[in-house]
Amino acid sequence: MITIGTDGSKDITTPLSDADVESLKAGDRVRITGVLYTARDAAHGRLMPLIERGEKLPIDVRGQIIYYTGPSPARPGEIVGSIGPTTASRMDKYTPALLKLGLKGTIGKGYRGQAVKDALKQHKGVYFGAIGGAGAVLSRFVKKLEIVAHADLGTEAIRRLEVENFPAIVVNDCHGNDLYQEGMKAYAR
């Protein structure tokens, strides 16, 4: 579900539907409330063989968002340590298969390859950017955290986060728009 905030940003509640994703445009500022799953390189490496064999994944990705992050340990009394985004393009080889299974969004930093952008259009998905270097600030939006798969991977284990008003921006929408390309065109000489 998506509503418009008083500051013009879009308030998103997970899980996301096709209609939710279709209403998002590159450049939209969003605040996400609900569930995010964390997964980085090692976790994706374990998900891919399951996908290839048609086996059940340890999480149901339908309508969900995967945040590319490996949080640092929490200080005493805190839910999570620094939880900043990692470079999204490292997950490009896995993302189209997850989108095909119903994943609706990913969060990371940096650009995505053309195969991911094509898959976002085909399967109605969205790529959100989070601010790199702001992991300590982003940790304030995490209200609950639990490891749900691959605990042996340590910081790269798959976690289920409950977040409230987690800030992000739409970088690639399901209409083929790319905020980075639009930005470069706007400032080209």
N, C-alpha and C positions, 0 to 999 in steps of 0.2 A: 504494500500500500504506500502511496506517495501523497504528501500534502505539501503545500507551499508555506514556508516559514515567514515570519514577519520581515525578515531581512532579504527575502527573495530566494533564499536557498530552498532546496527540496528536502523535506524530511521523509526518509525511506524507512519502512519497516520490513524486515525479512520474515519469511521467504518472499522472493520476488516472483511475480507473474510475467508472462510475455507482455501484457499491457503496461506493467510498471516499467519494464525495460524499454519498450517502444516510446514511452513518454520522456525518456531521458535524452538529452542532447549534449554533444561535446561542449565543454565549458560550463555546464551546470555545476554549481556548488551544491553538495549534498551533506546531510547529516544522517548517518545510518544508526538505527536502533534495532536490536534483535540479536541474532546469532551470526557470528563469523567463524569460519574454520581456518586454522593456520596450517600451512604446508609450504615447505621449501623443496629444494632439490632432492634431498634424500627421501623425503616422504613421497614425492611424485615418482621417484624411481621405484618405490614399492607399489604404488597404485597402478602404474602402467602395465605390469605383467598380469595383474588381475583383470584389467580392462581387456587386454588382448585375449585372455582365456574366457572372457564372458562371465567371470566370477563376481560375486557380491563384494562391494567395497566396504571398508570399515565405517564409512559415513555415507549417508544418503545425500548426494550432491544436488538433487532436484530442487530448484528454486533458491539455492544457496550461493554464498559468496565465499571464495577462498582468499585469504589475506596472506601474501607472501612475506612472512616474517618469522624470525626465530627469537622469541623474547628472552631477555636476560632474566636471571633469577630475581624474585621479589625481595625487597628489603623486609625486615620484620614488620608485620602489621599492614603490609601492602598486598594487593592482589597479584601484581605483575611488575617486573622491572621494565626497563626500556623496551619498547615494542614498535620500532620503526620498520618501514618497508625495505625489502631487498629488491634487487634489479629483476624486473618482471620478465625480460627477454630470455632469461635462463630457463624459464618454464614454458617457453613457446612450443617446444616439441611435444609437450603433454596436453596443452590447453585445448586444442580442437577436440580431442577425444573426450575430455571432461565436459565440454560444452554440448557435445552430441548426447551425453548422458543426462543433460538437463541442468548443468551448472549455469547460473545466470550472471555471475559476476566474479571478477578478480580484482584485487587491490595490490598495487606495487608501486615501484618508481621506474621511470624511464619508458622508452618506446616499446611497441609490440611489432612483431614481424607481420608480413602480409598474410600468411596462412592463418594467424590468429584473427586479424581484422576480418578476413573472409568468413571465418567460423562464427565470429560475433554477429555478422549479418545473417548467415544461414540459420543459426540456432537461437537468435534473439538473445544476445549476451551483451555485457557492458564491461569495460575496463576502467577502473577508478584509479586515480593517482592519489597517493598520500605523501606527505611532506617528509622527504629524507632528512635525517639529522634532527628530527623532532620526536624521537621515540619516547623520551621521558614525558613530554607533554601528552602524546597520544595514549600513554598508559592510564591517564586520568579518566578516559572514556570507557575503560574496561571495568565492568562491574562484577564479573564472575569468570573463572577460568578452570577448565578441567582437561586433563590429557585423556583423549579418547582412542588413540591408536599409536602404536610404534613408540612406546615410552623409552625403549632402548636407544632411540635416536637423540635423546637429550633435548637440547634446544630445538631440534628439528622435528620433534614428535608432532603428531597432529593434535591440535588443541581445539576445544570448543570454547569460544569466547562469547560472553553476553556483553554487548556494548550498548551505550546510550549516547546518542548524538555524536557518533564518531565522524569527524570531518574528512571529507575527500572531495575530489573533483572528477567529473567525467572526462576522461582523456579520449577514449574510443567508444562511440555509441554503435547501436545496431543498424544505423542508417549509412554507415561508411565514413562518418566524419572523424577527423583526427585533430585534436586540439594542438598537438605539436606542429603538424603541417600548417594548420590555419595560423598559428602564431608566427611561424617563419615567413609565411606569405605576407602577413600584415606588416612585418618589419623589414622586408626585403627592399633593397634599393633599386 
